Every structure is written in C-alpha cells, then in structure tokens.
C-alpha cells in the first residue's frame, strides 16, 4: 500500500509496511507538474506479464512490487489489490508510470489531477 500526499509542488508516494521490503523502495517524490494523468483501470492490470523485474517482487495473483521494465517504459508497481490501484502517467527521470495500491483511489486521483 502507498500513501500519497503533496508537499509544496511535489507529490510524495510513501510505501508503507512490508511493501517497502517487496518493492525495494520507501518513497518516491515527483513534481506535480510532471504528472500527466491518474486513473483507475483494473482491466489494464490483468495478466501475468508486467515486464522485467529489477529489483522487485512478483508473486502471481498476490503482489507485484518494485521496478519493472516493459518495452520502452520504466514502471514502479506496488499492487496487491488491483481494485484499489491507481495508474499514474508521469514525465520523470526515473519512471514513466507508477501503478500503486492506495486506500482511497478517488481521493488520490483528485489530489493529483485536481479533478
């Protein structure tokens, strides 16, 4: 699970609990201006292939966490329950996309997009 907050002009994605261990990351900061979209799409998260994992954890049907390389994208995943996942498209040095499970997806989408 990831907690999303804003601090000044940045969105802060804080990985909580044991997910830090599985994702090999505890926090990501991204300027709000670099966030292109945030949406829910559980259908897009289905399937077993999420890219090449490095580093991270992938247990099919249980958890996808960490950095994954897929085609020309670098994606940070932290998802156990796809129904609570938010897909965030970014223009960022490290990641092209973040796919994270959050407590309240609608609130996070509003926080990040203002919509």
Helices and strands as residue ranges (DSSP letters): E 2-7, E 10-15, H 19-23, E 27-31, G 32-34, E 35-39, G 42-45, E 52-59, E 63-70, E 73-79, G 82-84, E 85-90, E 97-101, H 105-113
